[in-house]
Amino acid sequence: MNHAVNRVFAKTLDKTHIWLTDLMRELDWSNEHRAYIALKAVLHTLRDRLTVEEAAQLAAQLPMLVRGFYYEGWHAAGKPLKQRHLEGFLFEVQTYFNPADGVVAEELVRAVFALLERHISKGEVDQVKRMLPAELRRLWRQEPESPRLRKYPAARVSFE
């Protein structure tokens, strides 16, 4: 294998390791394989609830190796899934783990969503959030209120 190809693979391995280490820190875990399964479970479950176009846009911002397992087993037909409730989302994430593992799906989802917020663009995060129903959007971190809005509460505008 030539040197340039080796650099490409080394770079994606490094980036993926950074993501997994970050996720392990978020979950207070020390098992990288378990973190990989958590990342894969949440990404697969999220991906299947996005339009094909949005799933591809999200994938474009993932490290190459993460992008590979993001697409693993994916069939674009019938996406996004009609099932859009929080309980179904969490249940699907939980199926990647043995019940004896003591994994709490909501904690995993929140941790992976926080990871995505740190590693992909805010614009892409916002697009993904807009694709999800309100009960799933609540699993993303809430943006801190701007100091201006705290100081001048009348400046808040709601279009809902």
KEFIKOL-867329 format. One line per 3 residues: their letters; for each residue x, y, z of N, C-alpha, C. Coordinates in nm, 2 decimals. Example, Ala and Ser with C-alpha at 12.3 -4.5 7.8 and 13.67 -1.06 7.14 Angstrom:
# residues 2
as	1.32/-0.57/0.78/1.23/-0.45/0.78/1.32/-0.33/0.78 ~ 1.28/-0.22/0.71/1.37/-0.11/0.71/1.29/0.00/0.79
END
This chain:
# residues 160
mnh	0.09/-0.12/0.00/0.00/0.00/0.00/0.09/0.12/0.00 ~ 0.05/0.22/-0.08/0.14/0.34/-0.08/0.12/0.43/0.04 ~ 0.22/0.52/0.06/0.23/0.60/0.17/0.11/0.70/0.19
avn	0.06/0.75/0.08/-0.06/0.84/0.08/-0.18/0.77/0.13 ~ -0.20/0.65/0.09/-0.32/0.57/0.14/-0.30/0.54/0.28 ~ -0.18/0.50/0.33/-0.16/0.48/0.47/-0.19/0.60/0.55
rvf	-0.16/0.72/0.50/-0.19/0.84/0.58/-0.34/0.86/0.59 ~ -0.41/0.84/0.48/-0.56/0.85/0.48/-0.62/0.76/0.59 ~ -0.58/0.63/0.59/-0.63/0.54/0.69/-0.59/0.58/0.83
akt	-0.47/0.62/0.85/-0.42/0.66/0.98/-0.50/0.78/1.03 ~ -0.53/0.87/0.94/-0.60/0.99/0.98/-0.74/0.96/1.03 ~ -0.81/0.87/0.95/-0.95/0.83/0.99/-0.95/0.75/1.12
ldk	-0.85/0.67/1.14/-0.84/0.59/1.26/-0.82/0.68/1.38 ~ -0.73/0.79/1.36/-0.71/0.88/1.47/-0.84/0.96/1.50 ~ -0.91/1.01/1.40/-1.03/1.08/1.42/-1.14/1.00/1.49
thi	-1.15/0.87/1.45/-1.25/0.78/1.51/-1.21/0.76/1.65 ~ -1.08/0.74/1.68/-1.04/0.72/1.82/-1.07/0.84/1.90 ~ -1.06/0.96/1.85/-1.09/1.08/1.92/-1.24/1.08/1.95
wlt	-1.32/1.05/1.85/-1.47/1.05/1.88/-1.50/0.94/1.98 ~ -1.44/0.82/1.98/-1.48/0.72/2.07/-1.43/0.76/2.21 ~ -1.31/0.82/2.22/-1.26/0.86/2.35/-1.34/0.97/2.41
dlm	-1.39/1.06/2.33/-1.48/1.17/2.37/-1.61/1.11/2.42 ~ -1.66/1.01/2.35/-1.79/0.95/2.39/-1.77/0.87/2.52 ~ -1.66/0.80/2.54/-1.63/0.73/2.66/-1.62/0.83/2.78
rel	-1.56/0.94/2.76/-1.55/1.04/2.86/-1.69/1.09/2.90 ~ -1.78/1.11/2.79/-1.91/1.16/2.81/-2.00/1.06/2.90 ~ -1.97/0.93/2.87/-2.05/0.83/2.94/-1.98/0.77/3.06
dws	-1.86/0.82/3.09/-1.78/0.77/3.20/-1.75/0.62/3.18 ~ -1.72/0.58/3.06/-1.69/0.44/3.03/-1.54/0.43/3.00 ~ -1.49/0.31/3.01/-1.35/0.28/2.97/-1.33/0.18/2.86
neh	-1.44/0.13/2.81/-1.44/0.02/2.71/-1.47/0.08/2.57 ~ -1.37/0.09/2.49/-1.38/0.15/2.36/-1.48/0.07/2.27 ~ -1.48/-0.06/2.28/-1.57/-0.14/2.19/-1.72/-0.11/2.23
ray	-1.74/-0.09/2.36/-1.88/-0.06/2.40/-1.92/0.08/2.35 ~ -1.82/0.17/2.35/-1.85/0.31/2.30/-1.88/0.30/2.15 ~ -1.81/0.22/2.08/-1.83/0.20/1.94/-1.97/0.15/1.91
ial	-2.02/0.05/1.99/-2.15/-0.01/1.98/-2.26/0.10/2.01 ~ -2.23/0.18/2.11/-2.32/0.29/2.14/-2.33/0.39/2.03 ~ -2.22/0.43/1.98/-2.22/0.53/1.87/-2.29/0.47/1.74
kav	-2.26/0.35/1.71/-2.33/0.28/1.60/-2.48/0.27/1.62 ~ -2.52/0.23/1.74/-2.66/0.22/1.77/-2.74/0.35/1.75 ~ -2.68/0.45/1.81/-2.75/0.58/1.80/-2.75/0.64/1.66
lht	-2.63/0.63/1.59/-2.63/0.68/1.45/-2.72/0.60/1.36 ~ -2.73/0.47/1.37/-2.82/0.39/1.29/-2.96/0.43/1.31 ~ -3.00/0.45/1.44/-3.14/0.48/1.47/-3.17/0.62/1.43
lrd	-3.08/0.71/1.44/-3.10/0.85/1.39/-3.11/0.85/1.24 ~ -3.01/0.79/1.17/-3.01/0.78/1.03/-3.14/0.74/0.97 ~ -3.20/0.63/1.03/-3.33/0.58/0.97/-3.45/0.67/0.99
rlt	-3.43/0.78/1.07/-3.54/0.87/1.09/-3.52/1.00/1.01 ~ -3.41/1.00/0.93/-3.38/1.12/0.84/-3.42/1.09/0.70 ~ -3.44/1.19/0.62/-3.46/1.17/0.48/-3.33/1.12/0.42
vee	-3.33/1.06/0.31/-3.21/1.01/0.24/-3.11/1.13/0.22 ~ -3.16/1.24/0.18/-3.07/1.36/0.16/-3.01/1.40/0.29 ~ -3.09/1.41/0.39/-3.03/1.46/0.52/-2.94/1.36/0.58
aaq	-2.97/1.23/0.56/-2.88/1.12/0.61/-2.74/1.13/0.54 ~ -2.74/1.16/0.41/-2.62/1.18/0.34/-2.54/1.31/0.38 ~ -2.62/1.41/0.41/-2.55/1.54/0.45/-2.48/1.52/0.59
laa	-2.55/1.44/0.68/-2.49/1.41/0.81/-2.36/1.33/0.79 ~ -2.38/1.22/0.71/-2.26/1.13/0.68/-2.14/1.21/0.63 ~ -2.16/1.31/0.55/-2.05/1.38/0.49/-1.96/1.45/0.60
qlp	-2.02/1.47/0.71/-1.94/1.53/0.82/-1.88/1.44/0.92 ~ -1.90/1.31/0.90/-1.85/1.21/0.99/-1.71/1.17/0.94 ~ -1.62/1.13/1.03/-1.49/1.07/0.99/-1.52/0.95/0.90
mlv	-1.43/0.92/0.80/-1.45/0.82/0.70/-1.49/0.69/0.76 ~ -1.42/0.64/0.87/-1.44/0.51/0.93/-1.58/0.51/1.00 ~ -1.62/0.62/1.06/-1.75/0.63/1.13/-1.86/0.63/1.02
rgf	-1.83/0.70/0.91/-1.92/0.70/0.79/-1.95/0.56/0.74 ~ -1.84/0.48/0.74/-1.86/0.34/0.70/-1.96/0.26/0.78 ~ -1.94/0.27/0.91/-2.04/0.19/0.99/-2.17/0.26/1.01
yye	-2.18/0.39/0.98/-2.30/0.47/0.98/-2.39/0.41/0.86 ~ -2.33/0.38/0.75/-2.40/0.33/0.63/-2.42/0.18/0.64 ~ -2.35/0.11/0.73/-2.36/-0.04/0.73/-2.50/-0.09/0.75
gwh	-2.54/-0.17/0.65/-2.68/-0.23/0.66/-2.79/-0.14/0.62 ~ -2.76/-0.02/0.57/-2.86/0.08/0.54/-2.93/0.05/0.40 ~ -3.06/0.07/0.40/-3.14/0.06/0.28/-3.22/0.19/0.27
aag	-3.20/0.26/0.17/-3.26/0.40/0.16/-3.41/0.39/0.14 ~ -3.46/0.28/0.08/-3.60/0.27/0.06/-3.68/0.28/0.19 ~ -3.79/0.35/0.18/-3.88/0.36/0.30/-3.83/0.45/0.41
kpl	-3.73/0.54/0.38/-3.68/0.63/0.48/-3.73/0.77/0.45 ~ -3.76/0.85/0.55/-3.74/0.81/0.69/-3.85/0.72/0.74 ~ -3.82/0.64/0.84/-3.92/0.55/0.90/-4.04/0.63/0.95
kqr	-4.15/0.57/0.94/-4.28/0.64/0.99/-4.28/0.64/1.14 ~ -4.22/0.55/1.21/-4.21/0.54/1.36/-4.12/0.66/1.40 ~ -4.18/0.75/1.48/-4.11/0.87/1.51/-4.12/0.91/1.66
hle	-4.16/0.81/1.74/-4.18/0.84/1.88/-4.05/0.81/1.96 ~ -4.04/0.88/2.07/-3.92/0.87/2.16/-3.91/0.72/2.21 ~ -4.01/0.66/2.25/-4.00/0.52/2.31/-3.95/0.43/2.20
gfl	-3.99/0.44/2.08/-3.94/0.35/1.97/-3.80/0.38/1.94 ~ -3.76/0.50/1.95/-3.62/0.54/1.92/-3.53/0.48/2.03 ~ -3.57/0.50/2.15/-3.49/0.44/2.26/-3.49/0.29/2.26
fev	-3.60/0.23/2.23/-3.61/0.08/2.22/-3.51/0.03/2.12 ~ -3.51/0.09/2.00/-3.42/0.05/1.90/-3.27/0.06/1.94 ~ -3.23/0.17/2.00/-3.10/0.19/2.05/-3.07/0.07/2.15
qty	-3.16/0.05/2.24/-3.14/-0.06/2.34/-3.11/-0.19/2.29 ~ -3.17/-0.22/2.17/-3.16/-0.36/2.11/-3.01/-0.39/2.07 ~ -2.93/-0.29/2.07/-2.78/-0.32/2.03/-2.71/-0.37/2.15
fnp	-2.77/-0.37/2.27/-2.70/-0.41/2.39/-2.78/-0.53/2.46 ~ -2.71/-0.61/2.53/-2.77/-0.71/2.62/-2.84/-0.65/2.74 ~ -2.96/-0.69/2.77/-3.02/-0.63/2.89/-2.94/-0.63/3.02
adg	-2.86/-0.73/3.03/-2.77/-0.75/3.14/-2.66/-0.64/3.15 ~ -2.64/-0.57/3.04/-2.53/-0.47/3.04/-2.56/-0.35/3.12 ~ -2.69/-0.33/3.15/-2.73/-0.22/3.24/-2.72/-0.08/3.17
vva	-2.73/-0.09/3.03/-2.72/0.04/2.95/-2.85/0.11/2.95 ~ -2.85/0.24/2.97/-2.97/0.32/2.97/-2.97/0.39/2.83 ~ -3.06/0.36/2.75/-3.06/0.41/2.61/-3.07/0.56/2.60
eel	-3.15/0.62/2.69/-3.16/0.77/2.68/-3.02/0.83/2.71 ~ -2.95/0.78/2.81/-2.81/0.83/2.84/-2.72/0.82/2.71 ~ -2.73/0.71/2.64/-2.65/0.69/2.52/-2.68/0.79/2.42
vra	-2.81/0.81/2.40/-2.86/0.90/2.29/-2.81/1.04/2.33 ~ -2.83/1.09/2.45/-2.79/1.22/2.49/-2.64/1.24/2.47 ~ -2.56/1.13/2.50/-2.42/1.14/2.49/-2.37/1.15/2.35
vfa	-2.43/1.07/2.26/-2.40/1.07/2.12/-2.44/1.21/2.05 ~ -2.56/1.25/2.09/-2.60/1.38/2.04/-2.51/1.49/2.08 ~ -2.46/1.49/2.21/-2.36/1.59/2.25/-2.23/1.57/2.17
lle	-2.19/1.45/2.15/-2.07/1.43/2.07/-2.09/1.49/1.93 ~ -2.20/1.47/1.86/-2.22/1.52/1.73/-2.22/1.68/1.74 ~ -2.27/1.73/1.84/-2.27/1.88/1.85/-2.13/1.93/1.86
rhi	-2.04/1.86/1.92/-1.90/1.90/1.94/-1.82/1.88/1.81 ~ -1.86/1.78/1.73/-1.77/1.74/1.61/-1.83/1.77/1.47 ~ -1.95/1.81/1.46/-2.00/1.85/1.33/-2.05/1.99/1.34
skg	-2.08/2.05/1.22/-2.12/2.19/1.22/-2.25/2.22/1.28 ~ -2.27/2.33/1.34/-2.39/2.37/1.40/-2.51/2.37/1.30 ~ -2.48/2.41/1.18/-2.58/2.41/1.07/-2.63/2.27/1.05
evd	-2.54/2.18/1.04/-2.59/2.04/1.02/-2.67/1.99/1.14 ~ -2.62/2.01/1.26/-2.69/1.97/1.38/-2.83/2.03/1.38 ~ -2.85/2.16/1.34/-2.98/2.22/1.33/-3.07/2.16/1.23
qvk	-3.01/2.12/1.12/-3.09/2.05/1.01/-3.14/1.92/1.06 ~ -3.05/1.84/1.13/-3.09/1.71/1.18/-3.20/1.73/1.28 ~ -3.18/1.82/1.38/-3.29/1.85/1.48/-3.42/1.88/1.42
rml	-3.42/1.96/1.31/-3.55/2.00/1.25/-3.62/1.88/1.19 ~ -3.55/1.78/1.15/-3.61/1.66/1.10/-3.68/1.57/1.20 ~ -3.65/1.60/1.33/-3.70/1.51/1.44/-3.82/1.57/1.51
pae	-3.91/1.48/1.56/-4.02/1.54/1.64/-3.97/1.60/1.77 ~ -4.05/1.68/1.83/-4.01/1.76/1.95/-3.96/1.67/2.06 ~ -4.02/1.55/2.08/-3.98/1.47/2.19/-3.84/1.41/2.17
lrr	-3.80/1.40/2.05/-3.66/1.36/2.02/-3.56/1.47/2.02 ~ -3.61/1.59/1.98/-3.52/1.71/1.98/-3.48/1.74/2.13 ~ -3.57/1.71/2.22/-3.53/1.74/2.36/-3.41/1.66/2.42
lwr	-3.37/1.56/2.34/-3.26/1.48/2.39/-3.12/1.55/2.35 ~ -3.13/1.65/2.27/-3.01/1.73/2.23/-2.99/1.83/2.34 ~ -2.87/1.87/2.36/-2.84/1.97/2.46/-2.92/2.10/2.43
qep	-2.97/2.17/2.53/-3.03/2.29/2.50/-2.92/2.40/2.49 ~ -2.94/2.49/2.39/-2.84/2.59/2.37/-2.85/2.69/2.49 ~ -2.74/2.73/2.54/-2.74/2.83/2.65/-2.81/2.96/2.60
esp	-2.88/3.02/2.68/-2.95/3.14/2.65/-2.85/3.25/2.63 ~ -2.87/3.34/2.53/-2.77/3.45/2.51/-2.78/3.54/2.63 ~ -2.66/3.60/2.67/-2.66/3.70/2.78/-2.76/3.82/2.75
rlr	-2.77/3.86/2.63/-2.86/3.97/2.59/-3.01/3.93/2.63 ~ -3.05/3.81/2.60/-3.18/3.77/2.63/-3.21/3.76/2.78 ~ -3.10/3.72/2.86/-3.12/3.72/3.00/-3.13/3.86/3.06
kyp	-3.06/3.96/3.00/-3.06/4.09/3.05/-3.19/4.17/3.00 ~ -3.23/4.14/2.88/-3.35/4.20/2.83/-3.46/4.10/2.79 ~ -3.53/4.05/2.89/-3.62/3.94/2.86/-3.73/3.98/2.76
aar	-3.76/4.10/2.74/-3.86/4.14/2.64/-3.81/4.12/2.50 ~ -3.68/4.10/2.48/-3.62/4.08/2.35/-3.66/3.94/2.30 ~ -3.71/3.85/2.38/-3.75/3.72/2.33/-3.86/3.72/2.23
vsf	-3.84/3.65/2.13/-3.95/3.65/2.02/-3.98/3.50/2.00 ~ -4.11/3.47/2.00/-4.15/3.34/1.97/-4.24/3.34/1.85 ~ -4.21/3.25/1.76/-4.29/3.23/1.64/-4.38/3.11/1.64
e	-4.39/3.04/1.76/-4.46/2.92/1.77/-4.61/2.94/1.80
END
